[in-house]
């Protein structure tokens, strides 16, 4: 019996040793030998600057600049990145770390891209040209267990793919005299391959800025003509692929914008590539525009903050000059917003804006400075920080709001849905629900900015699209008065609420 037990242990040990040997042999095979490496485009990571989200648009407002248009209207320019947050990380610009986010974009099938491989001594091995969406059959045959540098680039074209210069050494490989308006995307990764099958997914990033410009003239009428350009821009560059360093050649020029959609109230340009080092002095010049029968020339938007590799929307909206006048008071043309040290107003009255506590210099949940207080303090009034639209703004008192809305339901001209009026259409600003002040009917599209519109911007983190809550600085017991309404009624338009609840602010001129 003892011999049988020992025999069982011996057999078990032999099986275990064979198993370990097999695993070890398999692992060795996976490291050494020929490595077949297939590479395939996955996506483009769109880098976004560290700008707080604007609840009004779901985008990131970088800056707001205003220039006069005519006696009654002005052009409000808002620069914002295009994509919603997906991934938080760090980016490095000129040696400085900055918070950023990325989101992914897929290129159209048929887009050309080139992949170049260098060995661990930085010597050229091979390169291949591929098309997005096609099966990867032309693989790289490399040595398992060794380390290689993979470079890839594309200009988002089905027909054009720039050639390489000085490709034999990684330190020297360049794209020379590249068109500065090319939509250049780039990838680099160091990979240690194993014997057998390997896959490398290409996640590229934009090296140049892209700006799509929209001009919204709903407030004034049809746009018949527009020519514009953005500067500064370099028409030709060199790109060192080892570290994606850009060398700008020659002098700066302007990048013309190409618009479509004329004879409507909104026109949109194709995405314009802007090739320049990071700047706080980007300039949009509207050489000529004819909108609503008014002709203007040489309108200039200065001090645009532009970072290489970021895709932007530049939205230009014609708004009532300095605000909306009702009963002797001038009200802001949009709800209050804050971003990265800049105070301003939402691009139009249909956008929700930020949520605030009363007497707080920052929107809710933005850290120190976002905590409010009941007692009014001009130094803590965020409206006073707005310099656009002529400046001289403040958060309203309950008396100021009641002077245009009334203290009770429908005491003043208001257009809003009510429970006791079946079939009445919902008040809306270009499809956004809310409440009009100064009229008892839905205004014509050309007249919507002649009246104050308060959208259903919600309260803190709920109620968007179904209720509106607008602060005043007037105390009430331990609370502050606010104007509130919902999709059903305006039964008790004014009520008190703790100052630290979230609410919208519509500023008024002092």
C-alpha positions, 0 to 999 in steps of 0.5 A, a space after each residue: 500500500 505504501 508503495 502504491 501511495 509513493 507511486 501516485 505521488 511520483 506520477 503526480 510530480 512527473 505530470 506537474 513537471 511536464 506541465 510546467 515544462 510545456 508552459 515554459 516552452 510555450 512562453 519561450 516560443 511567444 517571446 522569440 522567433 519571427 513576430 508578425 505585426 498587424 497594425 490598424 487605425 482605431 481612432 483619433 484622440 481629440 485633445 481638449 483644453 482644461 475648460 469647465 463645461 458650460 451647462 448651456 451647451 454641453 461644450 467648453 466655452 473658452 472665451 466670449 468677445 463682443 463687437 458692435 454690428 449696428 445701432 441695435 445689435 452686436 456680434 457676440 463671438 464664443 470659442 469652444 472645443 467641440 467634443 464632450 468629456 470622455 477621458 481625463 489625462 494630462 497633456 504637455 504644451 511647451 514643457 508645461 503640464 495642463 489638465 485636459 480631456 480627450 474624446 475619440 473620432 473615427 476617420 472615413 473608410 478609405 482614408 490613407 495612413 502610413 506606418 513606419 517602423 524603427 528598431 531599437 537602434 533607431 534604424 529604419 526597418 520598413 513602412 507600409 501604406 494602409 487605408 482605413 476600413 480595409 483588412 490588414 494583410 500586409 503585416 510587418 515581419 519583425 524579431 520577437 523579443 525586440 523593441 521597435 518604434 512605430 510611427 504613423 501619420 495621415 492628413 485625413 485624405 483618400 488621395 493625398 499622403 505626404 512622403 517621408 524625408 531622411 527616413 533611414 534614422 529615427 532622429 532625422 525622419 521628417 515631413 518637409 514643406 508640408 502644407 500648413 492647411 493639411 489635417 495632420 494626425 500623428 501616432 508614436 508608440 514603442 512596442 516590444 513584440 513577441 514571436 507569433 501574432 501581434 497587433 498594434 492599434 493606432 490612436 492618432 492625435 491632431 497636431 494642428 488646430 481646426 476651427 469651424 465657424 458658425 454665424 447665427 443671424 436669427 435676430 436680424 434676418 437672412 445672411 446674403 454674403 460673408 467673407 472672413 479669415 483667421 490669423 495667424 497661420 503658417 502656410 508651410 511647415 516641417 514636422 520632425 516625427 521622432 517627437 512631432 516638433 513643428 517648424 514654422 516656415 516663412 511668414 504668417 498668413 491668413 486662413 480663409 473661411 469657406 461658408 455655405 448656406 447663404 440666403 438663410 439666417 445661419 451659415 456654417 464654414 467648413 473646418 479651417 486648419 490653423 497652423 500656429 504655436 499656442 496663442 492668446 491673440 488669434 484674430 477673426 476678421 469678417 471682411 464683409 457681411 450682409 445680414 438682415 439688410 445691414 452691410 458691415 466690413 472689417 469686423 475684428 474679433 481679437 484675443 482668441 485663445 488657440 492651442 495646437 491639436 484642439 478642434 474648436 467651434 467659433 460661434 458668432 451670434 447677433 444679439 440685441 446690443 447691451 441687452 434686452 430693454 423692458 420697462 426701463 430696465 436692460 436685461 442680459 441677453 442670456 443666462 450667466 456663465 463662468 469659465 476659466 476666469 471669464 464671466 459672460 452670458 450664454 450665447 443665446 436666450 435658449 441656453 441654460 447657463 450655469 447654476 449658482 448659489 446667491 452671492 457666490 463668485 463661482 458656479 456651484 461645485 467649483 470649489 472655494 468661491 462657489 459658496 454663497 451667503 444670504 446678505 448681498 455683497 457687491 464684491 461677491 456678485 458675479 454679474 458685476 464681473 461681466 465686462 461684455 455688453 457694456 458692463 455695469 451688471 448686477 444680480 437683480 433684486 426681487 423688486 426688479 424682477 417683479 417689475 417685469 413679471 409681476 408678483 403674481 401669476 400673469 400680472 404682467 404680460 407673460 407667455 407660458 403654458 398653463 394647466 387651465 388653458 388646454 391646447 395653449 402652445 408651449 413657449 419656446 426659443 428655437 425649440 427650447 421651452 421656457 417663459 417669455 416676458 413682455 408678451 402673451 403670445 409666441 413671438 415670430 422667430 425674427 422677434 424672439 430677442 425683442 423679449 426676455 426669455 427664461 429657459 427651463 434651466 432647472 435647479 442645481 442638478 435636476 429639472 432641466 427642461 421642466 422648470 426654471 429657477 432665477 435668483 434675486 439677492 433680496 433676503 426673506 427670513 433665512 432665505 432669498 427670494 427667487 422667481 420659479 415656474 415649471 412646465 405646468 404653471 406659474 401659480 406662485 412665481 415668487 418663493 423663498 429658498 435657502 441661498 445655497 440651493 442652485 439656481 440660474 441668474 439673469 443679470 440686469 444693468 445697474 
